[in-house]
């Protein structure tokens, strides 16, 4: 049986931005934005190993999602199956990420304190398979931490931001060493390998980290090239100055919600690729929604979303109560059609 990469189960579908009363139980058929998971399912052998627990769980999920997005440019979602990493074991990752291997770096001085930096906090692996189960390629995220922790004179943990150019150079060197290691595995000698440098945000940041360099192997070489991904709040001054149409569109959606429910919290985040808005996620959170309120809000937003934003943008709206997802509105790119998924609570 095929399963889709989605983080929750949806039980009902309200179809169409203008179809107001059509609520039907269905087996969900997601679009080509999502990978299908190859079955039988196999758990990753790396066990999400992280050095010193520097990387929090929320960011691990973002790394997974971002690596899928980058991988989809090379391993297409319509003819590739996703599988958790099967080649870098937890034991190998511990060895690779110790201070004598990929994390080998000179000490740095912060405020008179000498510390040993840990620049790579994790290596995250994904595998992509053909329909017959043969391995098409593997994707690897080298997760870099620009924020090095140290204890100040008051015994409180603080963070020093590492020079980005130095961290990029460190990451590229690590990528080449990792690629050589991968090629030594007999079963991966001829497989396509994607490696990306993923930069974490600050420990208290809400916005996810991003990939800044990505490369795909050509026989026995791999060259990482700069990529341009950026997350922004859609009500930020930056978006108002650089993408006023999207800022106004988001403001219109927020006003629609506030007119119906004045006390709800609305957050909109946009992902820009090469300065073009590609994906939007809007979260509408309240302490409680009655069933009738939830249905009406979902219906209203589905009608507005498809006509307010540029058609090329992929949009998801999550309606939540106390951070529990109650409904998902999804507008795919290059269409104005919206689907609304009501989630059993």
N, C-alpha and C positions, 0 to 999 in steps of 0.2 A: 504494500500500500504506500502511496506517495503522500508525504506530509510537507507542508509549507513552512518556511522560516517565518514565524510570526509568534509574538510573545504572549498571546492570549487566545482563548477560544471564543468565537462569535456564534450566536445561536439564531439571530434573526437578521434579515436584510430588508432595508427600505430602499427600493431601487429607483434611481432617477432623481435629478434635481427638481423636477416639476411634477413628479408622481406622488401625490400627497397621501394617498391612503393605501398604498400597496405594500403591506407588511407580510412577508412570507418566510416560513422556516425553510432553510436551505442547507446544503453542503457547500461551504464557501469555495469558490473558484477564483483564486487571486490571479492578478495579471502577471505579466512577464517581469515586473519589477522584482519579484521574489524568486529566490532559488528554491527548487524542490530538494528535499533531503533524500539522499540515497538510502535505500533500505536493503538489508536490515541495518538499523541504526547502530553506529559504533561511537562510543564515548571517546573523546580525545585523550591521547596517551600522555599529554603534557600536564594535565590536571590544572591548567591555568596558573602555572607556577609564576610567582612574583618575588623579586628580590626584596627581602625585609618588609614585605607587605606595604611597600611604598605606594603602590597603585591601589586605589579603592575599587570596590565592586562596580560602582556606577560607571567608572571610566573603562573597566574591562568590557562592559557591554557596549560602550561607545566604540571601542577599538574593534570589536567584532563586527559591528554594523558598518563602520567606516571602511574596514578591509573588504567586506563584501561589495561595497559600492565601488571601490577602486578596482577590485577583481573583475567586476562585471564588464569592464571595458576590454578585457582579454579573454575571459571565459564567460560566454554569453548565457544569460539566464534561461533562454529558450531551448538550449541544447546541452546544458551542463548541470550536473547535480552536485549539491554541497555535501561535504563530509567533514566532520571535525578532524583536526590534525592527527595523523597516525604514524608520523615518522620521527618527531623529536620528543623523546620521552622526558618525564620529569627529571630523571637522573641526568640525562644529557643536558637539559636546560640548566640545571644547577651547576654542572661543569662548565658549560659555555659562558655562563654569566658570572662566574667568580672573578676575583681580582687578578688572577693570573691569565685570564683569557680575554674575552670581549670587553670586560669591564676594567681592564688594566689601564690605569690613568695615574698621573702624578698627583700628589697631594696639593691642595689649594689652601690659601690662607684667607680667613674671613675674620676681620676685626681682631687680628692678633691670634686667632685660633686656627690651628692646623687640622684640616679634616681630609679624609679620604673620600672623594666623591663617588657616587654610584650613578653613572649617567644612563645606563640601560636598566630599566626596571622589569622589563618583560620581553619575551619573544613570543608572538602569538601566531599559530599556524592554522591554516585552512587548506583543505584539499578539494579539488574539483574533478569530477569524474564524467566520463562519457556515458551514454545510455546503457552500454553493455557492461559498465562497471570498471572499465579501464581508466587508469589515472591520466588525466589530461594535463594537470599542472598543480603546483602548490603555491600558496601565497603566504608570505611571512611579514609580519609587522614588527619592526624593531621600535619598541616604545622608549622614547628618550625623555628624560626628566630634566628640564631646565632649572628646576627649583631645588637646590641642594640644602638640606636641613642641617642646622647646627644649634648648639645651645649657647645662648649669649651669656653675658656676665651675671645675669639675674637667674640663670638656670632655666630660662624659657626657650622653647624651640622657635627659631626664626628661619627664614629662607633667604638664600642668596641666588639671584638670577644669573645663570651662566651666560657668557658671551655666545650669541647664537651662531656666529661663524665658526667658532671653535667647536661647538656642539655638532654642527653639521659635518665638519671635517671628521670628527670622532665617529659619527654615525655612518658616514660613507666607508670609512676604514672597516668598521664592524660589519657592514653589509657585505663587503668583499670577502672578509674572512668567513662569514657565515655561508656565503655562496660556495666557497671552496669546500667547506665542511659538508654541505649538502651534496655536492658533486662526488664526494668520496663514497657515498652510499650507492651500492650497486643498483638498487631499484630506482634511483633518482638520477642516474648518470645522463639520461637523455631527455628528462622531463622538463617542461617549461617551468621556470621559477620566477615568481614575482616577489620583489622585496620593496617595502616602503618604510620610510622614516616617519614615525608618528610622534608628534610633539604634544606632551601633556600640557594642560592649562595649570594655573596656580591651584594649590590645594583647596582653596575656598571658592573657586570659580564654579559657576553653574553651566556656562557654555562648554561644550565638549572640546577636546583637543582636535588636532587636524594632521593630516599627512602633508608634508612639505616637499618630500622627494620620493619618487617612485621609479622603479626600473623593472624591465622584463628581460630574461636571459636570452642571449643569442649564442647557442652552442655553449662554449666554456667561458663566456664573458657576460658581465652585467654592468650596465651603466645607469646610474640614477639621475633622473632629470627633475628639475623643479616643477612642481604643480601648484596651482593656486586655488585652494579651498579656504573659505572663511565663513564662520558663523557670526551672525549679528542679531541683536534684538531688533524687531521690526519697528519699534517705537523709539529707537535710538536717534540721537542727533546725526550720527554718521549716515544712516539710511535716509533721513530727511534731507540731508545735503547731497547725497550721491544717487539716490533712487527714490525721488519724491513720489512717483506713481505708485510704487509698492507701499511706501509709507502711508499714503492717503488711502489705498485700498485696505490695508490692515486697520487703519483708524476707523474706516466705515464699518468693518466687521465688528470691531470692539464696541462701537456705538450701538450696533444692533443688539449685541448681547447685553450691554448695560441698560438699554431701554427696557428690556424684558426682565432682567435680574440685576438691579443696581449694585448689589453687594458682592457679586461674584468676582473672582480674580481671573484675569485673562493675560496670558503670556504668549507672545508670538516670536518664533525664532526662524530665521531664514538661512539657508546654506547657499552661498555664492560660489560658483565655479568660473574662473576666469572673468570675474566681476559681473557675471550674469546670474540672476536669481533662479535656482533650479528646484529647490525644495523648501517647503514651508511646513512647520509644525506649530499648531496653535493648541494651547491647553486652556480649557475653560473649567475652573475648579470652584466648587461650592461645598458648603458643609452638608447639604442635602438637596436632592431633587425628587419631587413627587413624580410618579410615572407619567402623568399627563404633562408636567412641565418638561420632563426629559424628551418626550416625543415631540412636543411643540418646538422646543429649542433646536432639536436635531433637524426637524423638517425645515424650520426657518433658515438655519445656517446652510443646509444643503442647497436651498434655493439661491442664497446670496453668494456662496463661494464660487459657483460656476460662472457667474456673470461679473464678479468684482475684480478678480485677478487675471493676469495674462494667461492665456490658454496653455502656454508651454510649461507652466509651473506645476509640479507635483505637490499636492496639498493634503495634509492629514490634520484633522481636528479631533482632539481627544476631549471628551466631556467626562469629568471626574467628580466624585464626591469624597472628600477626605482622602484624596489621592488614589482612590479606587476607580478604575476605568469602568464607565457605564455605557459609553457609546463611542464609536469611531466613525467619522465622516472622511471619506477618501475620494479625492478627485485626481485621476491620473493625468499625466502630462499630455498635451495635445488633444484634450477633450474638455468639454464643459460639463460632462455627465458626472454626477456624484453618486456614490453608494454610501448608505448609512448602515452600520452594523451595531445592533443593540446587544449588549453583553449581559448575560445572566449575572445577577448580583446576589 
